Amino acid sequence: MNKTELINAITQSTDLNKTEAGQAMQGFLESVTGSLARGEKISLTGFGTFTVVNRAERCCRNPQNGKKMTIAARKAVKFRPGKKLTEAVS
């Protein structure tokens, strides 16, 4: 499912039209992105939790030429699914 299909699903399950659902989706995505950029944790009960984690610098080998290389330390987003989401998928 892509963003357009998700907006269509929202319009079918709510009283929102496509424009309103699109604006709500955009607002949600901007809020989540902004919160994670500030290092905040986002918990959606039953759905899951988004957190920012620090990945340490590490060494690896380039599979194309076999040379060792270093991957710099970075931040990454981690998602841990909630109980209801896990049960729905199982």
PDB file of N, CA, C and O in Angstrom:
ATOM      1  N   MET A   1       0.857  -1.178   0.000  1.00  0.00           N
ATOM      2  CA  MET A   1       0.000   0.000   0.000  1.00  0.00           C
ATOM      3  C   MET A   1       0.898   1.235   0.000  1.00  0.00           C
ATOM      4  O   MET A   1       1.825   1.339   0.803  1.00  0.00           O
ATOM      5  N   ASN A   2       0.617   2.155  -0.896  1.00  0.00           N
ATOM      6  CA  ASN A   2       1.380   3.398  -0.927  1.00  0.00           C
ATOM      7  C   ASN A   2       0.570   4.523  -0.273  1.00  0.00           C
ATOM      8  O   ASN A   2      -0.530   4.294   0.230  1.00  0.00           O
ATOM      9  N   LYS A   3       1.123   5.731  -0.286  1.00  0.00           N
ATOM     10  CA  LYS A   3       0.488   6.863   0.385  1.00  0.00           C
ATOM     11  C   LYS A   3      -0.898   7.157  -0.186  1.00  0.00           C
ATOM     12  O   LYS A   3      -1.832   7.406   0.577  1.00  0.00           O
ATOM     13  N   THR A   4      -1.048   7.135  -1.500  1.00  0.00           N
ATOM     14  CA  THR A   4      -2.340   7.411  -2.138  1.00  0.00           C
ATOM     15  C   THR A   4      -3.375   6.365  -1.744  1.00  0.00           C
ATOM     16  O   THR A   4      -4.519   6.707  -1.442  1.00  0.00           O
ATOM     17  N   GLU A   5      -2.988   5.111  -1.745  1.00  0.00           N
ATOM     18  CA  GLU A   5      -3.905   4.038  -1.354  1.00  0.00           C
ATOM     19  C   GLU A   5      -4.288   4.163   0.115  1.00  0.00           C
ATOM     20  O   GLU A   5      -5.427   3.877   0.484  1.00  0.00           O
ATOM     21  N   LEU A   6      -3.352   4.584   0.954  1.00  0.00           N
ATOM     22  CA  LEU A   6      -3.649   4.776   2.372  1.00  0.00           C
ATOM     23  C   LEU A   6      -4.633   5.928   2.563  1.00  0.00           C
ATOM     24  O   LEU A   6      -5.546   5.830   3.382  1.00  0.00           O
ATOM     25  N   ILE A   7      -4.460   6.998   1.829  1.00  0.00           N
ATOM     26  CA  ILE A   7      -5.397   8.127   1.900  1.00  0.00           C
ATOM     27  C   ILE A   7      -6.785   7.682   1.453  1.00  0.00           C
ATOM     28  O   ILE A   7      -7.778   8.061   2.074  1.00  0.00           O
ATOM     29  N   ASN A   8      -6.873   6.891   0.394  1.00  0.00           N
ATOM     30  CA  ASN A   8      -8.169   6.368  -0.058  1.00  0.00           C
ATOM     31  C   ASN A   8      -8.810   5.488   1.012  1.00  0.00           C
ATOM     32  O   ASN A   8     -10.023   5.550   1.212  1.00  0.00           O
ATOM     33  N   ALA A   9      -8.017   4.674   1.697  1.00  0.00           N
ATOM     34  CA  ALA A   9      -8.542   3.823   2.768  1.00  0.00           C
ATOM     35  C   ALA A   9      -9.063   4.675   3.925  1.00  0.00           C
ATOM     36  O   ALA A   9     -10.080   4.341   4.532  1.00  0.00           O
ATOM     37  N   ILE A  10      -8.376   5.763   4.228  1.00  0.00           N
ATOM     38  CA  ILE A  10      -8.820   6.663   5.297  1.00  0.00           C
ATOM     39  C   ILE A  10     -10.149   7.307   4.927  1.00  0.00           C
ATOM     40  O   ILE A  10     -11.029   7.432   5.778  1.00  0.00           O
ATOM     41  N   THR A  11     -10.311   7.721   3.662  1.00  0.00           N
ATOM     42  CA  THR A  11     -11.574   8.345   3.244  1.00  0.00           C
ATOM     43  C   THR A  11     -12.738   7.367   3.338  1.00  0.00           C
ATOM     44  O   THR A  11     -13.866   7.772   3.618  1.00  0.00           O
ATOM     45  N   GLN A  12     -12.476   6.090   3.106  1.00  0.00           N
ATOM     46  CA  GLN A  12     -13.540   5.085   3.175  1.00  0.00           C
ATOM     47  C   GLN A  12     -13.927   4.746   4.611  1.00  0.00           C
ATOM     48  O   GLN A  12     -15.068   4.363   4.868  1.00  0.00           O
ATOM     49  N   SER A  13     -12.987   4.884   5.554  1.00  0.00           N
ATOM     50  CA  SER A  13     -13.283   4.501   6.934  1.00  0.00           C
ATOM     51  C   SER A  13     -13.616   5.695   7.828  1.00  0.00           C
ATOM     52  O   SER A  13     -13.902   5.514   9.012  1.00  0.00           O
ATOM     53  N   THR A  14     -13.583   6.916   7.279  1.00  0.00           N
ATOM     54  CA  THR A  14     -13.906   8.112   8.061  1.00  0.00           C
ATOM     55  C   THR A  14     -14.841   9.011   7.258  1.00  0.00           C
ATOM     56  O   THR A  14     -15.225   8.686   6.134  1.00  0.00           O
ATOM     57  N   ASP A  15     -15.198  10.139   7.850  1.00  0.00           N
ATOM     58  CA  ASP A  15     -16.039  11.131   7.173  1.00  0.00           C
ATOM     59  C   ASP A  15     -15.205  12.177   6.436  1.00  0.00           C
ATOM     60  O   ASP A  15     -15.741  13.199   6.009  1.00  0.00           O
ATOM     61  N   LEU A  16     -13.913  11.939   6.282  1.00  0.00           N
ATOM     62  CA  LEU A  16     -13.033  12.898   5.614  1.00  0.00           C
ATOM     63  C   LEU A  16     -13.055  12.699   4.104  1.00  0.00           C
ATOM     64  O   LEU A  16     -13.174  11.575   3.616  1.00  0.00           O
ATOM     65  N   ASN A  17     -12.937  13.812   3.366  1.00  0.00           N
ATOM     66  CA  ASN A  17     -12.782  13.678   1.919  1.00  0.00           C
ATOM     67  C   ASN A  17     -11.292  13.488   1.618  1.00  0.00           C
ATOM     68  O   ASN A  17     -10.464  13.509   2.529  1.00  0.00           O
ATOM     69  N   LYS A  18     -10.954  13.302   0.336  1.00  0.00           N
ATOM     70  CA  LYS A  18      -9.557  13.022  -0.026  1.00  0.00           C
ATOM     71  C   LYS A  18      -8.615  14.158   0.361  1.00  0.00           C
ATOM     72  O   LYS A  18      -7.500  13.912   0.823  1.00  0.00           O
ATOM     73  N   THR A  19      -9.054  15.383   0.176  1.00  0.00           N
ATOM     74  CA  THR A  19      -8.206  16.533   0.513  1.00  0.00           C
ATOM     75  C   THR A  19      -7.922  16.573   2.003  1.00  0.00           C
ATOM     76  O   THR A  19      -6.777  16.745   2.420  1.00  0.00           O
ATOM     77  N   GLU A  20      -8.971  16.412   2.805  1.00  0.00           N
ATOM     78  CA  GLU A  20      -8.800  16.433   4.261  1.00  0.00           C
ATOM     79  C   GLU A  20      -7.946  15.264   4.735  1.00  0.00           C
ATOM     80  O   GLU A  20      -7.085  15.433   5.599  1.00  0.00           O
ATOM     81  N   ALA A  21      -8.177  14.091   4.180  1.00  0.00           N
ATOM     82  CA  ALA A  21      -7.386  12.915   4.554  1.00  0.00           C
ATOM     83  C   ALA A  21      -5.923  13.104   4.161  1.00  0.00           C
ATOM     84  O   ALA A  21      -5.023  12.718   4.906  1.00  0.00           O
ATOM     85  N   GLY A  22      -5.689  13.696   2.996  1.00  0.00           N
ATOM     86  CA  GLY A  22      -4.323  13.973   2.551  1.00  0.00           C
ATOM     87  C   GLY A  22      -3.625  14.964   3.464  1.00  0.00           C
ATOM     88  O   GLY A  22      -2.446  14.801   3.780  1.00  0.00           O
ATOM     89  N   GLN A  23      -4.353  15.997   3.891  1.00  0.00           N
ATOM     90  CA  GLN A  23      -3.788  16.986   4.807  1.00  0.00           C
ATOM     91  C   GLN A  23      -3.496  16.357   6.167  1.00  0.00           C
ATOM     92  O   GLN A  23      -2.468  16.645   6.780  1.00  0.00           O
ATOM     93  N   ALA A  24      -4.400  15.499   6.635  1.00  0.00           N
ATOM     94  CA  ALA A  24      -4.183  14.812   7.908  1.00  0.00           C
ATOM     95  C   ALA A  24      -2.960  13.903   7.822  1.00  0.00           C
ATOM     96  O   ALA A  24      -2.151  13.854   8.749  1.00  0.00           O
ATOM     97  N   MET A  25      -2.828  13.189   6.715  1.00  0.00           N
ATOM     98  CA  MET A  25      -1.682  12.303   6.515  1.00  0.00           C
ATOM     99  C   MET A  25      -0.387  13.107   6.481  1.00  0.00           C
ATOM    100  O   MET A  25       0.601  12.727   7.110  1.00  0.00           O
ATOM    101  N   GLN A  26      -0.393  14.218   5.747  1.00  0.00           N
ATOM    102  CA  GLN A  26       0.806  15.058   5.650  1.00  0.00           C
ATOM    103  C   GLN A  26       1.172  15.629   7.017  1.00  0.00           C
ATOM    104  O   GLN A  26       2.348  15.668   7.380  1.00  0.00           O
ATOM    105  N   GLY A  27       0.173  16.069   7.771  1.00  0.00           N
ATOM    106  CA  GLY A  27       0.413  16.584   9.121  1.00  0.00           C
ATOM    107  C   GLY A  27       0.986  15.523  10.038  1.00  0.00           C
ATOM    108  O   GLY A  27       1.894  15.799  10.823  1.00  0.00           O
ATOM    109  N   PHE A  28       0.462  14.314   9.941  1.00  0.00           N
ATOM    110  CA  PHE A  28       0.966  13.198  10.746  1.00  0.00           C
ATOM    111  C   PHE A  28       2.426  12.919  10.410  1.00  0.00           C
ATOM    112  O   PHE A  28       3.261  12.798  11.307  1.00  0.00           O
ATOM    113  N   LEU A  29       2.733  12.818   9.118  1.00  0.00           N
ATOM    114  CA  LEU A  29       4.106  12.519   8.697  1.00  0.00           C
ATOM    115  C   LEU A  29       5.081  13.614   9.120  1.00  0.00           C
ATOM    116  O   LEU A  29       6.195  13.318   9.553  1.00  0.00           O
ATOM    117  N   GLU A  30       4.673  14.878   8.998  1.00  0.00           N
ATOM    118  CA  GLU A  30       5.534  15.986   9.415  1.00  0.00           C
ATOM    119  C   GLU A  30       5.759  15.971  10.921  1.00  0.00           C
ATOM    120  O   GLU A  30       6.869  16.239  11.382  1.00  0.00           O
ATOM    121  N   SER A  31       4.722  15.661  11.693  1.00  0.00           N
ATOM    122  CA  SER A  31       4.848  15.604  13.147  1.00  0.00           C
ATOM    123  C   SER A  31       5.774  14.477  13.579  1.00  0.00           C
ATOM    124  O   SER A  31       6.623  14.666  14.450  1.00  0.00           O
ATOM    125  N   VAL A  32       5.615  13.308  12.973  1.00  0.00           N
ATOM    126  CA  VAL A  32       6.474  12.165  13.299  1.00  0.00           C
ATOM    127  C   VAL A  32       7.919  12.470  12.926  1.00  0.00           C
ATOM    128  O   VAL A  32       8.832  12.225  13.715  1.00  0.00           O
ATOM    129  N   THR A  33       8.128  13.001  11.730  1.00  0.00           N
ATOM    130  CA  THR A  33       9.480  13.330  11.269  1.00  0.00           C
ATOM    131  C   THR A  33      10.135  14.359  12.184  1.00  0.00           C
ATOM    132  O   THR A  33      11.295  14.201  12.566  1.00  0.00           O
ATOM    133  N   GLY A  34       9.404  15.403  12.534  1.00  0.00           N
ATOM    134  CA  GLY A  34       9.942  16.443  13.412  1.00  0.00           C
ATOM    135  C   GLY A  34      10.293  15.919  14.791  1.00  0.00           C
ATOM    136  O   GLY A  34      11.347  16.249  15.335  1.00  0.00           O
ATOM    137  N   SER A  35       9.418  15.105  15.357  1.00  0.00           N
ATOM    138  CA  SER A  35       9.671  14.543  16.683  1.00  0.00           C
ATOM    139  C   SER A  35      10.898  13.641  16.678  1.00  0.00           C
ATOM    140  O   SER A  35      11.731  13.715  17.582  1.00  0.00           O
ATOM    141  N   LEU A  36      11.009  12.794  15.666  1.00  0.00           N
ATOM    142  CA  LEU A  36      12.164  11.900  15.584  1.00  0.00           C
ATOM    143  C   LEU A  36      13.446  12.689  15.334  1.00  0.00           C
ATOM    144  O   LEU A  36      14.499  12.324  15.856  1.00  0.00           O
ATOM    145  N   ALA A  37      13.380  13.755  14.549  1.00  0.00           N
ATOM    146  CA  ALA A  37      14.559  14.591  14.294  1.00  0.00           C
ATOM    147  C   ALA A  37      15.056  15.244  15.582  1.00  0.00           C
ATOM    148  O   ALA A  37      16.252  15.499  15.727  1.00  0.00           O
ATOM    149  N   ARG A  38      14.141  15.516  16.520  1.00  0.00           N
ATOM    150  CA  ARG A  38      14.515  16.083  17.817  1.00  0.00           C
ATOM    151  C   ARG A  38      14.928  15.005  18.811  1.00  0.00           C
ATOM    152  O   ARG A  38      15.287  15.317  19.946  1.00  0.00           O
ATOM    153  N   GLY A  39      14.881  13.746  18.400  1.00  0.00           N
ATOM    154  CA  GLY A  39      15.290  12.646  19.270  1.00  0.00           C
ATOM    155  C   GLY A  39      14.197  12.156  20.201  1.00  0.00           C
ATOM    156  O   GLY A  39      14.470  11.411  21.142  1.00  0.00           O
ATOM    157  N   GLU A  40      12.975  12.562  19.953  1.00  0.00           N
ATOM    158  CA  GLU A  40      11.860  12.152  20.806  1.00  0.00           C
ATOM    159  C   GLU A  40      11.351  10.768  20.419  1.00  0.00           C
ATOM    160  O   GLU A  40      11.486  10.338  19.274  1.00  0.00           O
ATOM    161  N   LYS A  41      10.768  10.084  21.391  1.00  0.00           N
ATOM    162  CA  LYS A  41      10.178   8.761  21.172  1.00  0.00           C
ATOM    163  C   LYS A  41       8.692   8.950  20.889  1.00  0.00           C
ATOM    164  O   LYS A  41       8.041   9.788  21.513  1.00  0.00           O
ATOM    165  N   ILE A  42       8.156   8.178  19.953  1.00  0.00           N
ATOM    166  CA  ILE A  42       6.735   8.254  19.614  1.00  0.00           C
ATOM    167  C   ILE A  42       6.100   6.903  19.911  1.00  0.00           C
ATOM    168  O   ILE A  42       6.461   5.893  19.307  1.00  0.00           O
ATOM    169  N   SER A  43       5.153   6.889  20.841  1.00  0.00           N
ATOM    170  CA  SER A  43       4.455   5.657  21.206  1.00  0.00           C
ATOM    171  C   SER A  43       3.002   5.753  20.786  1.00  0.00           C
ATOM    172  O   SER A  43       2.284   6.656  21.215  1.00  0.00           O
ATOM    173  N   LEU A  44       2.568   4.827  19.949  1.00  0.00           N
ATOM    174  CA  LEU A  44       1.173   4.731  19.527  1.00  0.00           C
ATOM    175  C   LEU A  44       0.644   3.420  20.096  1.00  0.00           C
ATOM    176  O   LEU A  44       0.896   2.348  19.545  1.00  0.00           O
ATOM    177  N   THR A  45      -0.090   3.512  21.197  1.00  0.00           N
ATOM    178  CA  THR A  45      -0.547   2.338  21.924  1.00  0.00           C
ATOM    179  C   THR A  45      -1.254   1.356  21.004  1.00  0.00           C
ATOM    180  O   THR A  45      -2.169   1.719  20.264  1.00  0.00           O
ATOM    181  N   GLY A  46      -0.815   0.109  21.066  1.00  0.00           N
ATOM    182  CA  GLY A  46      -1.389  -0.950  20.253  1.00  0.00           C
ATOM    183  C   GLY A  46      -0.757  -1.065  18.879  1.00  0.00           C
ATOM    184  O   GLY A  46      -0.758  -2.144  18.287  1.00  0.00           O
ATOM    185  N   PHE A  47      -0.216   0.035  18.360  1.00  0.00           N
ATOM    186  CA  PHE A  47       0.402   0.019  17.029  1.00  0.00           C
ATOM    187  C   PHE A  47       1.904  -0.213  17.123  1.00  0.00           C
ATOM    188  O   PHE A  47       2.432  -1.143  16.513  1.00  0.00           O
ATOM    189  N   GLY A  48       2.591   0.630  17.888  1.00  0.00           N
ATOM    190  CA  GLY A  48       4.029   0.451  18.027  1.00  0.00           C
ATOM    191  C   GLY A  48       4.722   1.707  18.500  1.00  0.00           C
ATOM    192  O   GLY A  48       4.086   2.722  18.783  1.00  0.00           O
ATOM    193  N   THR A  49       6.053   1.621  18.581  1.00  0.00           N
ATOM    194  CA  THR A  49       6.874   2.714  19.073  1.00  0.00           C
ATOM    195  C   THR A  49       8.013   3.000  18.108  1.00  0.00           C
ATOM    196  O   THR A  49       8.720   2.093  17.668  1.00  0.00           O
ATOM    197  N   PHE A  50       8.178   4.278  17.787  1.00  0.00           N
ATOM    198  CA  PHE A  50       9.295   4.734  16.965  1.00  0.00           C
ATOM    199  C   PHE A  50      10.322   5.371  17.891  1.00  0.00           C
ATOM    200  O   PHE A  50       9.967   6.209  18.719  1.00  0.00           O
ATOM    201  N   THR A  51      11.587   4.989  17.764  1.00  0.00           N
ATOM    202  CA  THR A  51      12.659   5.595  18.539  1.00  0.00           C
ATOM    203  C   THR A  51      13.851   5.868  17.631  1.00  0.00           C
ATOM    204  O   THR A  51      13.985   5.274  16.561  1.00  0.00           O
ATOM    205  N   VAL A  52      14.710   6.776  18.077  1.00  0.00           N
ATOM    206  CA  VAL A  52      15.954   7.061  17.369  1.00  0.00           C
ATOM    207  C   VAL A  52      17.071   6.356  18.129  1.00  0.00           C
ATOM    208  O   VAL A  52      17.195   6.507  19.344  1.00  0.00           O
ATOM    209  N   VAL A  53      17.879   5.589  17.412  1.00  0.00           N
ATOM    210  CA  VAL A  53      19.000   4.871  18.019  1.00  0.00           C
ATOM    211  C   VAL A  53      20.297   5.317  17.353  1.00  0.00           C
ATOM    212  O   VAL A  53      20.310   5.717  16.189  1.00  0.00           O
ATOM    213  N   ASN A  54      21.378   5.241  18.109  1.00  0.00           N
ATOM    214  CA  ASN A  54      22.699   5.574  17.579  1.00  0.00           C
ATOM    215  C   ASN A  54      23.384   4.303  17.114  1.00  0.00           C
ATOM    216  O   ASN A  54      23.520   3.349  17.880  1.00  0.00           O
ATOM    217  N   ARG A  55      23.810   4.287  15.877  1.00  0.00           N
ATOM    218  CA  ARG A  55      24.554   3.159  15.320  1.00  0.00           C
ATOM    219  C   ARG A  55      26.037   3.504  15.395  1.00  0.00           C
ATOM    220  O   ARG A  55      26.453   4.566  14.933  1.00  0.00           O
ATOM    221  N   ALA A  56      26.824   2.623  15.967  1.00  0.00           N
ATOM    222  CA  ALA A  56      28.257   2.855  16.125  1.00  0.00           C
ATOM    223  C   ALA A  56      28.986   2.715  14.792  1.00  0.00           C
ATOM    224  O   ALA A  56      28.507   2.064  13.863  1.00  0.00           O
ATOM    225  N   GLU A  57      30.154   3.344  14.725  1.00  0.00           N
ATOM    226  CA  GLU A  57      31.009   3.181  13.555  1.00  0.00           C
ATOM    227  C   GLU A  57      31.440   1.718  13.487  1.00  0.00           C
ATOM    228  O   GLU A  57      31.697   1.092  14.515  1.00  0.00           O
ATOM    229  N   ARG A  58      31.518   1.177  12.274  1.00  0.00           N
ATOM    230  CA  ARG A  58      31.914  -0.224  12.153  1.00  0.00           C
ATOM    231  C   ARG A  58      32.690  -0.455  10.864  1.00  0.00           C
ATOM    232  O   ARG A  58      32.594   0.309   9.904  1.00  0.00           O
ATOM    233  N   CYS A  59      33.452  -1.522  10.879  1.00  0.00           N
ATOM    234  CA  CYS A  59      34.231  -1.908   9.700  1.00  0.00           C
ATOM    235  C   CYS A  59      33.469  -2.974   8.929  1.00  0.00           C
ATOM    236  O   CYS A  59      32.747  -3.781   9.514  1.00  0.00           O
ATOM    237  N   CYS A  60      33.633  -2.970   7.636  1.00  0.00           N
ATOM    238  CA  CYS A  60      33.013  -3.985   6.796  1.00  0.00           C
ATOM    239  C   CYS A  60      33.885  -4.194   5.570  1.00  0.00           C
ATOM    240  O   CYS A  60      34.914  -3.539   5.405  1.00  0.00           O
ATOM    241  N   ARG A  61      33.469  -5.100   4.728  1.00  0.00           N
ATOM    242  CA  ARG A  61      34.222  -5.391   3.511  1.00  0.00           C
ATOM    243  C   ARG A  61      33.314  -5.137   2.310  1.00  0.00           C
ATOM    244  O   ARG A  61      32.164  -5.575   2.288  1.00  0.00           O
ATOM    245  N   ASN A  62      33.836  -4.434   1.322  1.00  0.00           N
ATOM    246  CA  ASN A  62      33.097  -4.165   0.094  1.00  0.00           C
ATOM    247  C   ASN A  62      33.022  -5.472  -0.699  1.00  0.00           C
ATOM    248  O   ASN A  62      34.063  -6.002  -1.087  1.00  0.00           O
ATOM    249  N   PRO A  63      31.822  -6.009  -0.951  1.00  0.00           N
ATOM    250  CA  PRO A  63      31.715  -7.295  -1.647  1.00  0.00           C
ATOM    251  C   PRO A  63      32.161  -7.245  -3.114  1.00  0.00           C
ATOM    252  O   PRO A  63      32.467  -8.285  -3.698  1.00  0.00           O
ATOM    253  N   GLN A  64      32.200  -6.059  -3.707  1.00  0.00           N
ATOM    254  CA  GLN A  64      32.599  -5.947  -5.111  1.00  0.00           C
ATOM    255  C   GLN A  64      34.107  -6.056  -5.310  1.00  0.00           C
ATOM    256  O   GLN A  64      34.575  -6.627  -6.295  1.00  0.00           O
ATOM    257  N   ASN A  65      34.870  -5.496  -4.353  1.00  0.00           N
ATOM    258  CA  ASN A  65      36.321  -5.527  -4.536  1.00  0.00           C
ATOM    259  C   ASN A  65      37.085  -6.122  -3.356  1.00  0.00           C
ATOM    260  O   ASN A  65      38.308  -6.250  -3.421  1.00  0.00           O
ATOM    261  N   GLY A  66      36.394  -6.486  -2.287  1.00  0.00           N
ATOM    262  CA  GLY A  66      37.025  -7.130  -1.145  1.00  0.00           C
ATOM    263  C   GLY A  66      37.779  -6.195  -0.219  1.00  0.00           C
ATOM    264  O   GLY A  66      38.358  -6.660   0.763  1.00  0.00           O
ATOM    265  N   LYS A  67      37.797  -4.896  -0.488  1.00  0.00           N
ATOM    266  CA  LYS A  67      38.533  -3.946   0.350  1.00  0.00           C
ATOM    267  C   LYS A  67      37.758  -3.642   1.628  1.00  0.00           C
ATOM    268  O   LYS A  67      36.528  -3.581   1.636  1.00  0.00           O
ATOM    269  N   LYS A  68      38.529  -3.451   2.726  1.00  0.00           N
ATOM    270  CA  LYS A  68      37.909  -3.060   3.986  1.00  0.00           C
ATOM    271  C   LYS A  68      37.521  -1.593   3.907  1.00  0.00           C
ATOM    272  O   LYS A  68      38.221  -0.775   3.309  1.00  0.00           O
ATOM    273  N   MET A  69      36.397  -1.282   4.522  1.00  0.00           N
ATOM    274  CA  MET A  69      35.943   0.104   4.574  1.00  0.00           C
ATOM    275  C   MET A  69      35.255   0.342   5.906  1.00  0.00           C
ATOM    276  O   MET A  69      34.863  -0.606   6.587  1.00  0.00           O
ATOM    277  N   THR A  70      35.109   1.594   6.274  1.00  0.00           N
ATOM    278  CA  THR A  70      34.484   1.966   7.536  1.00  0.00           C
ATOM    279  C   THR A  70      33.157   2.651   7.258  1.00  0.00           C
ATOM    280  O   THR A  70      33.063   3.547   6.419  1.00  0.00           O
ATOM    281  N   ILE A  71      32.145   2.214   7.974  1.00  0.00           N
ATOM    282  CA  ILE A  71      30.839   2.865   7.901  1.00  0.00           C
ATOM    283  C   ILE A  71      30.758   3.801   9.101  1.00  0.00           C
ATOM    284  O   ILE A  71      30.913   3.360  10.240  1.00  0.00           O
ATOM    285  N   ALA A  72      30.521   5.072   8.860  1.00  0.00           N
ATOM    286  CA  ALA A  72      30.502   6.087   9.912  1.00  0.00           C
ATOM    287  C   ALA A  72      29.343   5.865  10.883  1.00  0.00           C
ATOM    288  O   ALA A  72      28.324   5.265  10.539  1.00  0.00           O
ATOM    289  N   ALA A  73      29.528   6.368  12.105  1.00  0.00           N
ATOM    290  CA  ALA A  73      28.456   6.337  13.094  1.00  0.00           C
ATOM    291  C   ALA A  73      27.300   7.179  12.569  1.00  0.00           C
ATOM    292  O   ALA A  73      27.507   8.174  11.874  1.00  0.00           O
ATOM    293  N   ARG A  74      26.079   6.769  12.908  1.00  0.00           N
ATOM    294  CA  ARG A  74      24.909   7.495  12.419  1.00  0.00           C
ATOM    295  C   ARG A  74      23.723   7.236  13.331  1.00  0.00           C
ATOM    296  O   ARG A  74      23.761   6.365  14.199  1.00  0.00           O
ATOM    297  N   LYS A  75      22.685   7.998  13.118  1.00  0.00           N
ATOM    298  CA  LYS A  75      21.426   7.779  13.822  1.00  0.00           C
ATOM    299  C   LYS A  75      20.483   7.054  12.878  1.00  0.00           C
ATOM    300  O   LYS A  75      20.529   7.252  11.664  1.00  0.00           O
ATOM    301  N   ALA A  76      19.628   6.211  13.446  1.00  0.00           N
ATOM    302  CA  ALA A  76      18.660   5.466  12.646  1.00  0.00           C
ATOM    303  C   ALA A  76      17.332   5.421  13.398  1.00  0.00           C
ATOM    304  O   ALA A  76      17.294   5.574  14.619  1.00  0.00           O
ATOM    305  N   VAL A  77      16.260   5.213  12.667  1.00  0.00           N
ATOM    306  CA  VAL A  77      14.935   5.083  13.268  1.00  0.00           C
ATOM    307  C   VAL A  77      14.649   3.604  13.473  1.00  0.00           C
ATOM    308  O   VAL A  77      14.854   2.783  12.579  1.00  0.00           O
ATOM    309  N   LYS A  78      14.172   3.283  14.671  1.00  0.00           N
ATOM    310  CA  LYS A  78      13.822   1.902  14.999  1.00  0.00           C
ATOM    311  C   LYS A  78      12.324   1.864  15.287  1.00  0.00           C
ATOM    312  O   LYS A  78      11.790   2.750  15.954  1.00  0.00           O
ATOM    313  N   PHE A  79      11.654   0.836  14.783  1.00  0.00           N
ATOM    314  CA  PHE A  79      10.225   0.657  15.041  1.00  0.00           C
ATOM    315  C   PHE A  79      10.022  -0.669  15.741  1.00  0.00           C
ATOM    316  O   PHE A  79      10.498  -1.708  15.283  1.00  0.00           O
ATOM    317  N   ARG A  80       9.313  -0.625  16.852  1.00  0.00           N
ATOM    318  CA  ARG A  80       8.970  -1.846  17.571  1.00  0.00           C
ATOM    319  C   ARG A  80       7.452  -1.974  17.540  1.00  0.00           C
ATOM    320  O   ARG A  80       6.751  -1.142  18.115  1.00  0.00           O
ATOM    321  N   PRO A  81       6.934  -3.014  16.869  1.00  0.00           N
ATOM    322  CA  PRO A  81       5.477  -3.150  16.761  1.00  0.00           C
ATOM    323  C   PRO A  81       4.826  -3.435  18.110  1.00  0.00           C
ATOM    324  O   PRO A  81       5.402  -4.096  18.974  1.00  0.00           O
ATOM    325  N   GLY A  82       3.604  -2.917  18.266  1.00  0.00           N
ATOM    326  CA  GLY A  82       2.838  -3.146  19.476  1.00  0.00           C
ATOM    327  C   GLY A  82       2.138  -4.499  19.442  1.00  0.00           C
ATOM    328  O   GLY A  82       2.144  -5.196  18.427  1.00  0.00           O
ATOM    329  N   LYS A  83       1.543  -4.848  20.561  1.00  0.00           N
ATOM    330  CA  LYS A  83       0.902  -6.157  20.705  1.00  0.00           C
ATOM    331  C   LYS A  83      -0.249  -6.343  19.711  1.00  0.00           C
ATOM    332  O   LYS A  83      -0.344  -7.391  19.072  1.00  0.00           O
ATOM    333  N   LYS A  84      -1.117  -5.348  19.576  1.00  0.00           N
ATOM    334  CA  LYS A  84      -2.270  -5.479  18.673  1.00  0.00           C
ATOM    335  C   LYS A  84      -1.825  -5.632  17.225  1.00  0.00           C
ATOM    336  O   LYS A  84      -2.402  -6.429  16.485  1.00  0.00           O
ATOM    337  N   LEU A  85      -0.812  -4.882  16.812  1.00  0.00           N
ATOM    338  CA  LEU A  85      -0.304  -4.988  15.445  1.00  0.00           C
ATOM    339  C   LEU A  85       0.315  -6.360  15.213  1.00  0.00           C
ATOM    340  O   LEU A  85       0.087  -6.983  14.176  1.00  0.00           O
ATOM    341  N   THR A  86       1.087  -6.824  16.168  1.00  0.00           N
ATOM    342  CA  THR A  86       1.712  -8.144  16.052  1.00  0.00           C
ATOM    343  C   THR A  86       0.662  -9.239  15.952  1.00  0.00           C
ATOM    344  O   THR A  86       0.795 -10.158  15.144  1.00  0.00           O
ATOM    345  N   GLU A  87      -0.385  -9.147  16.773  1.00  0.00           N
ATOM    346  CA  GLU A  87      -1.455 -10.151  16.742  1.00  0.00           C
ATOM    347  C   GLU A  87      -2.230 -10.098  15.426  1.00  0.00           C
ATOM    348  O   GLU A  87      -2.621 -11.140  14.899  1.00  0.00           O
ATOM    349  N   ALA A  88      -2.456  -8.902  14.892  1.00  0.00           N
ATOM    350  CA  ALA A  88      -3.202  -8.764  13.639  1.00  0.00           C
ATOM    351  C   ALA A  88      -2.437  -9.365  12.465  1.00  0.00           C
ATOM    352  O   ALA A  88      -3.044  -9.904  11.539  1.00  0.00           O
ATOM    353  N   VAL A  89      -1.124  -9.277  12.496  1.00  0.00           N
ATOM    354  CA  VAL A  89      -0.302  -9.795  11.409  1.00  0.00           C
ATOM    355  C   VAL A  89      -0.126 -11.308  11.521  1.00  0.00           C
ATOM    356  O   VAL A  89      -0.012 -11.999  10.509  1.00  0.00           O
ATOM    357  N   SER A  90      -0.105 -11.817  12.745  1.00  0.00           N
ATOM    358  CA  SER A  90       0.135 -13.261  12.959  1.00  0.00           C
ATOM    359  C   SER A  90      -1.002 -14.114  12.464  1.00  0.00           C
ATOM    360  O   SER A  90      -0.948 -15.339  12.572  1.00  0.00           O
TER     361      SER A  90
END
